[in-house]
Amino acid sequence: MLGIKRLGLLATLAVVGLAPAAAAQAAAQPSAQDTQYLQAVHQVNLAEIVTGNLAQKKGQNEQVKQLGQQFVTDHTQLDQTVQSTAQQLNVTLPNAPTADQQKVIDKLNGLKGAAFDKAWVTAELAGHVQAIQATQTEISQGSEQSVVQLAQDALPVLQAHYDALVALAQELGIPVPQTSASGTASPGGSGTPAPGGTTGSPTPGGGTESPEPGGTTETPVPDNS
């Protein structure tokens, strides 16, 4: 009997000893917020690389071409960090843009000249507003430091893109997307969906039915001035 009791005690101690390791492993898993942000920003990058290349190929305005080239460079670099971070955290990334992003790509493929320039700038403005909002939310609500750091590094890049787009839109007479009190980007007089989703969704990587990566009504929006 003593032998059986002793074995039972040893087994209990062994389980207790494993508990901290299991808890540490569980704690290392990224939160839903962190996971959704990694997946969404990856799809933003995929879409931006495609639309950036389209701008270089189909754009009529020289600044559209130059911005397209810059977006390809910046989003390619950003996505390298996204992919390495996701790999470290065992987060599976989508292998293609969202359906909404693909619709924008398909629409841009069918345009040329000044019509392309207007549609591209409009879509890019709305998409960057959404990406900035989601990135700000990750910074404030994310729990995995590597993902939060990625968002902190991405924010000034996205903001610089947005500022350049605003200046170009004003020069070309293209409406700049306005922001409502809830922080959601409105189409600004155009029905063109953004590269990161529909015009009514503040997420950079999904449609209106999918939850955004933490975009709350308190999330600040870029300064349109």
Secondary structure in CASP SS format (residue, H / E / C, confidence):
PFRMAT SS
TARGET T0000
AUTHOR 0000-0000-0000
METHOD secondary structure of the structure
MODEL  1
M C 1.00
L H 1.00
G H 1.00
I H 1.00
K H 1.00
R H 1.00
L H 1.00
G H 1.00
L H 1.00
L H 1.00
A H 1.00
T H 1.00
L H 1.00
A H 1.00
V H 1.00
V H 1.00
G H 1.00
L H 1.00
A H 1.00
P H 1.00
A H 1.00
A H 1.00
A H 1.00
A H 1.00
Q H 1.00
A H 1.00
A H 1.00
A C 1.00
Q C 1.00
P C 1.00
S C 1.00
A H 1.00
Q H 1.00
D H 1.00
T H 1.00
Q H 1.00
Y H 1.00
L H 1.00
Q H 1.00
A H 1.00
V H 1.00
H H 1.00
Q H 1.00
V H 1.00
N H 1.00
L H 1.00
A H 1.00
E H 1.00
I H 1.00
V H 1.00
T H 1.00
G H 1.00
N H 1.00
L H 1.00
A H 1.00
Q H 1.00
K H 1.00
K H 1.00
G E 1.00
Q C 1.00
N C 1.00
E H 1.00
Q H 1.00
V H 1.00
K H 1.00
Q H 1.00
L H 1.00
G H 1.00
Q H 1.00
Q H 1.00
F H 1.00
V H 1.00
T H 1.00
D H 1.00
H H 1.00
T H 1.00
Q H 1.00
L H 1.00
D H 1.00
Q H 1.00
T H 1.00
V H 1.00
Q H 1.00
S H 1.00
T H 1.00
A H 1.00
Q H 1.00
Q H 1.00
L C 1.00
N C 1.00
V C 1.00
T C 1.00
L C 1.00
P C 1.00
N C 1.00
A C 1.00
P C 1.00
T C 1.00
A H 1.00
D H 1.00
Q H 1.00
Q H 1.00
K H 1.00
V H 1.00
I H 1.00
D H 1.00
K H 1.00
L H 1.00
N H 1.00
G C 1.00
L C 1.00
K C 1.00
G H 1.00
A H 1.00
A H 1.00
F H 1.00
D H 1.00
K H 1.00
A H 1.00
W H 1.00
V H 1.00
T H 1.00
A H 1.00
E H 1.00
L H 1.00
A H 1.00
G H 1.00
H H 1.00
V H 1.00
Q H 1.00
A H 1.00
I H 1.00
Q H 1.00
A H 1.00
T H 1.00
Q H 1.00
T H 1.00
E H 1.00
I H 1.00
S H 1.00
Q H 1.00
G C 1.00
S C 1.00
E C 1.00
Q H 1.00
S H 1.00
V H 1.00
V H 1.00
Q H 1.00
L H 1.00
A H 1.00
Q H 1.00
D H 1.00
A H 1.00
L H 1.00
P H 1.00
V H 1.00
L H 1.00
Q H 1.00
A H 1.00
H H 1.00
Y H 1.00
D H 1.00
A H 1.00
L H 1.00
V H 1.00
A H 1.00
L H 1.00
A H 1.00
Q H 1.00
E H 1.00
L H 1.00
G C 1.00
I C 1.00
P C 1.00
V C 1.00
P C 1.00
Q C 1.00
T E 1.00
S C 1.00
A C 1.00
S C 1.00
G C 1.00
T C 1.00
A E 1.00
S C 1.00
P C 1.00
G C 1.00
G C 1.00
S C 1.00
G C 1.00
T C 1.00
P C 1.00
A E 1.00
P C 1.00
G C 1.00
G E 1.00
T C 1.00
T C 1.00
G C 1.00
S C 1.00
P C 1.00
T C 1.00
P C 1.00
G C 1.00
G E 1.00
G C 1.00
T C 1.00
E C 1.00
S C 1.00
P C 1.00
E C 1.00
P C 1.00
G C 1.00
G C 1.00
T C 1.00
T C 1.00
E C 1.00
T C 1.00
P C 1.00
V C 1.00
P C 1.00
D C 1.00
N C 1.00
S C 1.00
END
